[in-house]
Amino acid sequence: MNTSGNPLLQDGVDGVWSVFLLATVILMFVGFLRWYRTRPQLSTGEATAWFFVIFLVPVLGDGAYLYRARTLRDPGK
């Protein structure tokens, strides 16, 4: 229920959930982008497993993969 009386303004909880959802989408995008770039350095099974971890466990999976991907640097750089 909107307690402000204005249907265009969000309540505090709606605002918090909106920020959390936006952060989750951005984190998933960054995780998938990083996965795509480091995929050639992974075995097929490991790449597939990380894809599903990122997709099925959005916040924890992205965080875990981004932590893991820190060790997968491009040797050319």
C-alpha positions as CSV (number, residue, x, y, z in Angstrom):
1,M,0.0,0.0,0.0
2,N,1.3,3.4,-0.9
3,T,1.3,5.6,2.2
4,S,2.4,8.8,0.5
5,G,-0.9,9.3,-1.4
6,N,1.0,9.7,-4.6
7,P,0.8,6.6,-6.9
8,L,4.0,7.8,-8.7
9,L,6.2,7.7,-5.6
10,Q,7.5,4.4,-4.3
11,D,7.4,3.4,-0.7
12,G,10.8,2.7,1.0
13,V,10.6,-1.0,0.6
14,D,9.8,-0.7,-3.1
15,G,12.8,1.5,-3.5
16,V,15.1,-0.9,-1.7
17,W,13.9,-3.8,-3.8
18,S,14.3,-1.7,-7.0
19,V,17.9,-0.9,-6.1
20,F,18.6,-4.6,-5.2
21,L,17.1,-5.8,-8.4
22,L,19.1,-3.2,-10.4
23,A,22.4,-4.2,-8.6
24,T,21.6,-7.9,-9.3
25,V,21.0,-7.3,-13.0
26,I,24.2,-5.3,-13.3
27,L,26.2,-8.0,-11.4
28,M,24.8,-10.7,-13.6
29,F,25.7,-8.7,-16.7
30,V,29.3,-8.2,-15.5
31,G,29.5,-11.9,-14.5
32,F,28.3,-13.1,-17.9
33,L,30.6,-10.7,-19.7
34,R,33.6,-11.8,-17.6
35,W,32.6,-15.5,-18.2
36,Y,32.4,-14.9,-21.9
37,R,35.8,-13.3,-22.0
38,T,37.5,-16.0,-19.9
39,R,35.6,-19.0,-21.4
40,P,38.5,-20.1,-23.7
41,Q,40.7,-20.6,-20.7
42,L,38.2,-23.0,-19.1
43,S,37.4,-26.5,-20.0
44,T,34.0,-27.2,-21.6
45,G,32.6,-28.7,-18.4
46,E,33.9,-26.0,-16.2
47,A,32.6,-23.2,-18.5
48,T,29.2,-24.9,-18.6
49,A,29.1,-25.3,-14.8
50,W,30.0,-21.7,-14.2
51,F,27.4,-20.5,-16.7
52,F,24.7,-22.3,-14.7
53,V,26.0,-21.2,-11.4
54,I,25.9,-17.5,-12.6
55,F,22.4,-18.0,-14.0
56,L,20.8,-20.0,-11.2
57,V,22.4,-18.3,-8.2
58,P,22.6,-14.7,-9.3
59,V,24.3,-12.8,-6.5
60,L,26.4,-15.5,-4.9
61,G,27.2,-17.2,-8.2
62,D,28.4,-14.0,-9.8
63,G,30.5,-13.1,-6.8
64,A,32.1,-16.5,-6.7
65,Y,32.9,-16.5,-10.4
66,L,34.3,-12.9,-10.4
67,Y,36.5,-14.0,-7.5
68,R,37.5,-17.1,-9.5
69,A,38.1,-15.1,-12.7
70,R,40.6,-12.9,-11.0
71,T,43.1,-15.8,-11.5
72,L,42.2,-16.2,-15.1
73,R,44.1,-13.3,-16.5
74,D,44.8,-13.0,-20.2
75,P,48.5,-13.9,-20.6
76,G,48.9,-11.4,-23.5
77,K,48.1,-8.4,-21.2
